[in-house]
């Protein structure tokens, strides 16, 4: 349904390997899906150029025009071929774009900075490679340095730069020597109406006392910290379960799931791993959970945090990242020091000991989530695009 059609509708193109459902791997895909449909609902044309893992195709997704292009094998060949495919697809689409937006991650729009263009190029910050490597304590190799250079140059030479949080904008501006006022803060948005509609009609899982984690099972998400915290929690609450919703990833010589099971070997029956879930299945676990735990070492924003808040759940998250711009500590959620298993354990036990407090915070969290309604975020985004076109 189209709501409040805007005058002077725009033609907007998003370029990203991630776009649900075929390549809906994480936050970038979620962002583009949400904002694209919200912009269409406001009366704008939106095209998505995204990767396919099957075969190339063009189709319509509830008013959004999706163009799937193939990747090729080989690191350098793959990147050059992908750039070529993007440029070829832009040229083939029968539309004169006003705005082309690309994520900084992977520098998918790098060649566009060299072209003479009538449109405005916008780079959206998510989490650049240098920051992901730093947080994960991974060495930046030669290839990484090359990708970092491409990400930086694409961002610096774009007409516009947006970031979901001040925290991310500050880090990128400092590292890449970009004047901070050049970066426009536009939070990510969620489809509140859709979340509430789906979550109001879900069945209760067949277990009672449990808490929930949502996200990839990886060090960046603080899963190794949570694993160590759980020992003391289970000792005090031996009947409590924790549900891990998300895809397992490699950790050391094994996987993060195996690490969590090994650390908590005497409490294996308390650990439930669902794998990656969406929609009703995911919201069902969240809705009937006591509260949600998101112990990330860093988050540029945090969609799962907002989704959980919209469903009325208190969230325990971490300080010094985008979570601080969503959660008001001890009011609409709880914040602990990242990487600190002791403070995480204490906050989990506090919420278990004070059910009434966690429920009250959950109600306030639901109210807070309304400020991130995707329709409002879409209007802010369009206003920014219009500023760029006037400049």
C-alpha positions in Angstrom: 0.0 0.0 0.0 1.3 3.4 -0.9 1.1 5.9 2.0 1.3 9.7 1.7 2.7 9.9 -1.9 5.5 12.4 -2.2 5.5 15.1 -4.9 8.4 15.0 -7.3 9.0 11.3 -6.9 12.6 10.2 -7.4 14.4 7.3 -9.1 16.7 5.5 -6.7 19.1 2.6 -7.2 20.7 0.6 -4.4 23.7 -1.6 -5.2 24.5 -4.4 -2.8 25.4 -8.1 -2.9 23.0 -8.5 0.1 19.3 -8.5 -0.6 16.8 -10.9 1.0 15.8 -13.6 0.6 18.5 -15.0 -1.8 21.4 -13.1 -0.3 19.9 -11.7 2.9 22.9 -12.5 5.0 23.0 -9.6 7.5 22.3 -6.0 8.4 23.1 -4.5 5.0 20.5 -6.7 3.3 18.0 -5.9 6.1 18.6 -2.1 5.7 18.2 -2.1 2.0 15.1 -4.3 2.1 13.4 -2.0 4.7 14.3 1.3 3.2 13.6 0.2 -0.4 10.0 -0.8 0.4 9.4 2.2 2.5 10.6 4.5 -0.3 8.3 2.7 -2.8 5.4 3.2 -0.4 6.2 7.0 -0.5 5.8 6.9 -4.3 9.4 6.7 -5.4 10.9 4.2 -7.9 13.5 1.9 -6.4 15.8 -0.6 -8.3 18.1 -3.0 -6.5 21.2 -4.4 -8.2 22.3 -7.5 -6.2 24.2 -10.7 -6.4 22.6 -14.0 -7.3 23.8 -17.4 -6.1 21.6 -19.2 -8.7 21.0 -17.5 -12.0 20.6 -14.0 -13.3 17.1 -12.6 -13.3 15.0 -9.4 -13.1 11.8 -9.4 -11.1 9.5 -7.2 -9.0 9.4 -7.5 -5.2 6.3 -5.7 -4.0 7.0 -2.6 -6.1 10.8 -2.8 -5.9 12.6 -3.7 -9.1 15.3 -6.3 -8.4 18.2 -7.2 -10.8 20.3 -10.2 -9.8 23.8 -10.4 -11.4 26.4 -13.2 -11.2 29.8 -13.3 -9.5 32.8 -15.0 -11.1 35.5 -17.2 -9.5 38.9 -15.8 -8.7 39.7 -12.8 -6.4 40.8 -10.1 -8.8 38.9 -11.4 -11.8 35.7 -11.7 -9.6 36.0 -8.1 -8.4 36.6 -6.6 -11.9 33.9 -8.8 -13.5 31.4 -7.7 -10.7 32.2 -4.1 -11.3 31.7 -4.6 -15.0 28.4 -6.4 -14.4 27.2 -3.5 -12.2 28.0 -0.9 -14.8 26.4 -2.9 -17.6 23.2 -3.4 -15.5 22.9 0.3 -14.7 23.2 1.1 -18.4 20.6 -1.5 -19.3 17.9 -0.4 -16.9 15.5 1.9 -18.7 15.6 4.6 -16.0 17.5 7.8 -15.3 18.5 7.6 -11.7 18.6 10.6 -9.4 20.4 8.7 -6.6 22.6 5.6 -6.5 23.4 4.4 -3.0 26.0 1.8 -2.1 27.4 0.3 1.1 31.0 1.1 2.0 31.5 -2.6 2.8 33.4 -4.2 -0.1 33.5 -0.9 -2.1 30.9 -2.2 -4.6 30.5 1.2 -6.2 34.2 2.1 -6.5 34.2 2.5 -10.3 31.3 4.9 -10.2 33.4 7.6 -8.6 35.3 8.0 -11.9 32.3 8.3 -14.2 30.6 11.4 -15.4 27.2 11.2 -13.9 23.9 13.0 -13.7 22.9 11.2 -10.5 24.2 11.7 -6.9 26.3 8.9 -5.5 25.7 8.1 -1.8 27.8 5.8 0.3 26.0 4.3 3.4 28.3 3.3 6.3 27.7 -0.1 7.9 31.0 -1.3 9.3 34.1 -0.9 7.2 36.6 -3.7 6.9 39.3 -1.9 9.0 36.8 -1.7 11.9 35.6 -5.3 11.6 39.2 -6.5 11.7 40.1 -4.3 14.6 37.2 -5.4 16.7 37.8 -9.1 15.9 41.6 -8.7 16.7 42.4 -9.9 13.2 45.5 -9.0 11.3 45.0 -6.7 8.3 46.7 -8.4 5.4 47.8 -7.0 2.0 44.4 -7.8 0.4 42.6 -6.2 3.3 44.7 -3.0 2.9 43.6 -2.9 -0.8 40.0 -3.3 0.1 40.3 -0.7 2.8 41.7 1.7 0.2 38.8 1.1 -2.2 36.2 1.5 0.6 37.9 4.8 1.7 38.2 6.3 -1.8 34.6 5.3 -2.7 33.3 7.0 0.5 35.4 10.1 0.2 34.5 10.7 -3.4 30.8 10.2 -3.0 28.5 13.2 -3.2 26.9 12.1 0.1 27.7 9.9 3.1 25.3 8.6 5.6 25.7 6.6 8.9 23.2 4.9 11.1 24.9 6.2 14.3 27.2 8.9 15.5 29.5 6.3 17.0 30.3 4.8 13.5 30.5 8.3 11.9 33.1 9.4 14.5 35.3 6.4 13.9 35.2 6.5 10.1 35.7 10.3 10.0 38.8 10.0 12.2 40.3 7.0 10.4 39.6 8.2 6.8 40.2 11.9 7.5 36.7 12.9 6.4 35.2 16.1 7.9 32.5 14.9 10.4 29.8 17.4 9.1 30.0 15.6 5.7 28.4 12.5 7.3 24.7 12.6 7.7 23.3 10.6 10.6 20.2 8.7 9.6 19.3 5.7 11.8 18.2 2.4 10.4 14.5 1.8 10.5 12.2 -1.1 11.2 8.8 -1.9 9.8 6.9 -1.6 13.1 3.5 -2.5 11.6 4.8 -5.6 10.1 6.7 -6.8 13.2 3.7 -6.2 15.4 1.4 -7.9 13.0 3.6 -11.0 12.7 4.5 -11.2 16.4 0.9 -10.9 17.6 0.0 -14.2 15.9 2.8 -16.6 16.9 2.7 -19.8 18.9 4.5 -20.2 22.2 7.6 -22.5 22.0 7.3 -25.7 24.0 9.7 -24.6 26.7 9.1 -22.2 29.6 12.0 -20.3 31.2 14.5 -19.1 28.6 16.5 -16.1 27.4 17.4 -15.4 23.8 20.4 -14.4 21.7 19.9 -13.4 18.0 22.7 -13.0 15.5 25.6 -14.9 13.9 27.5 -17.1 16.2 30.9 -15.3 15.9 33.4 -13.5 18.2 32.4 -10.0 16.9 29.0 -10.7 18.5 30.6 -11.5 21.8 29.5 -15.1 21.9 32.7 -16.3 23.6 32.0 -13.7 26.3 28.4 -14.9 26.7 29.6 -18.5 26.8 31.8 -17.8 29.9 29.0 -15.8 31.6 26.5 -18.6 31.4 28.3 -21.0 33.8 27.5 -18.8 36.8 24.0 -18.1 35.5 23.1 -21.8 35.1 24.6 -22.5 38.5 22.0 -20.1 40.0 19.2 -21.0 37.6 19.7 -24.7 36.6 16.4 -24.9 34.8 17.0 -21.8 32.6 17.5 -22.3 28.9 19.2 -20.0 26.4 18.1 -20.0 22.8 20.7 -19.1 20.1 19.1 -17.9 16.9 21.7 -17.5 14.1 24.1 -19.2 11.8 27.1 -20.9 13.2 30.6 -19.8 12.1 34.2 -21.0 12.4 36.0 -20.3 15.7 39.5 -21.4 16.2 39.9 -25.0 15.1 36.1 -25.7 15.4 33.0 -23.6 15.5 31.4 -21.1 17.9 28.6 -23.5 18.7 31.1 -26.2 19.6 33.0 -23.7 21.8 29.8 -22.7 23.7 28.9 -26.4 24.2 32.4 -27.2 25.4 32.6 -24.3 27.9 29.1 -25.3 29.3 29.5 -29.0 28.9 27.7 -29.8 32.2 24.8 -27.6 31.0 24.4 -28.8 27.4 20.6 -29.5 28.0 20.2 -25.8 28.8 21.5 -24.7 25.3 19.2 -24.6 22.3 20.6 -23.8 18.8 17.9 -23.0 16.2 20.1 -21.9 13.3 19.1 -18.9 11.2 15.4 -18.0 11.5 13.2 -15.2 10.1 9.7 -14.0 10.5 7.2 -15.9 12.7 9.8 -18.5 13.9 12.2 -15.8 15.1 9.5 -13.5 16.6 8.0 -16.5 18.4 11.2 -17.1 20.3 11.7 -13.4 21.1 8.1 -12.8 22.2 8.0 -15.5 24.9 11.6 -15.0 26.0 12.2 -13.5 29.5 14.6 -11.0 27.8 17.2 -10.8 25.0 21.0 -10.7 25.4 23.2 -9.1 22.7 26.8 -9.0 24.0 28.5 -7.6 20.8 32.0 -6.3 21.0 30.8 -3.6 18.6 27.6 -2.9 16.7 27.2 0.0 14.2 23.5 -0.2 14.9 21.7 -3.4 15.8 18.5 -4.5 14.0 17.8 -7.4 16.3 18.0 -5.1 19.3 15.3 -2.9 17.8 13.1 -5.8 16.7 13.2 -7.2 20.2 12.4 -3.9 21.7 9.4 -3.5 19.3 8.1 -6.8 20.5 8.3 -5.5 24.1 11.5 -7.2 25.3 14.2 -5.8 27.5 17.6 -6.1 25.8 20.9 -6.4 27.6 23.5 -5.0 25.1 26.9 -3.3 25.2 28.3 0.2 25.6 30.6 2.2 23.3 28.8 1.4 20.1 25.6 2.0 18.2 23.5 0.3 20.9 24.0 3.4 23.1 22.0 5.4 20.5 19.1 3.0 20.7 18.9 2.0 24.3 18.6 4.4 27.2 20.4 2.5 30.0 18.2 1.2 32.8 15.2 2.8 31.1 14.5 1.2 27.7 17.2 -1.5 28.1 20.4 -2.3 29.8 24.0 -1.7 28.8 27.2 -3.4 30.0 30.9 -3.1 29.2 31.8 -5.0 26.0 34.1 -8.0 26.5 33.4 -8.2 30.2 31.9 -11.6 31.1 31.6 -10.7 34.8 29.4 -7.6 34.2 27.3 -9.5 31.6 26.7 -12.3 34.1 25.7 -9.9 36.8 23.2 -8.1 34.5 21.7 -11.4 33.4 21.2 -12.5 36.9 19.9 -9.1 38.0 17.2 -9.4 35.3 16.3 -12.9 36.3 16.1 -11.9 40.0 13.9 -8.8 39.1 11.3 -10.0 36.6 9.1 -7.0 37.2 11.9 -4.6 36.4 12.7 -6.5 33.1 9.0 -6.4 32.1 8.7 -2.7 32.9 11.9 -2.0 30.8 10.4 -4.1 28.0 7.3 -1.9 27.9 9.5 1.3 27.7 11.6 -0.4 25.0 8.5 -0.9 22.9 7.7 2.8 23.1 11.3 3.7 22.3 11.3 1.5 19.2 8.5 3.6 17.7 11.1 6.4 17.1 12.7 4.2 14.5 9.7 3.5 12.4 10.8 3.0 8.8 8.3 5.4 7.3 9.8 8.3 9.3 13.4 7.2 8.4 12.4 7.0 4.7 11.1 10.6 4.8 14.4 11.7 6.4 16.3 9.8 3.8 14.4 11.5 0.9 14.9 14.9 2.4 18.7 14.3 2.5 18.6 13.0 -1.1 16.8 16.2 -2.2 19.5 18.3 -0.4 22.2 16.5 -2.5 20.3 17.1 -5.7 20.1 20.8 -5.0 23.8 21.1 -4.2 
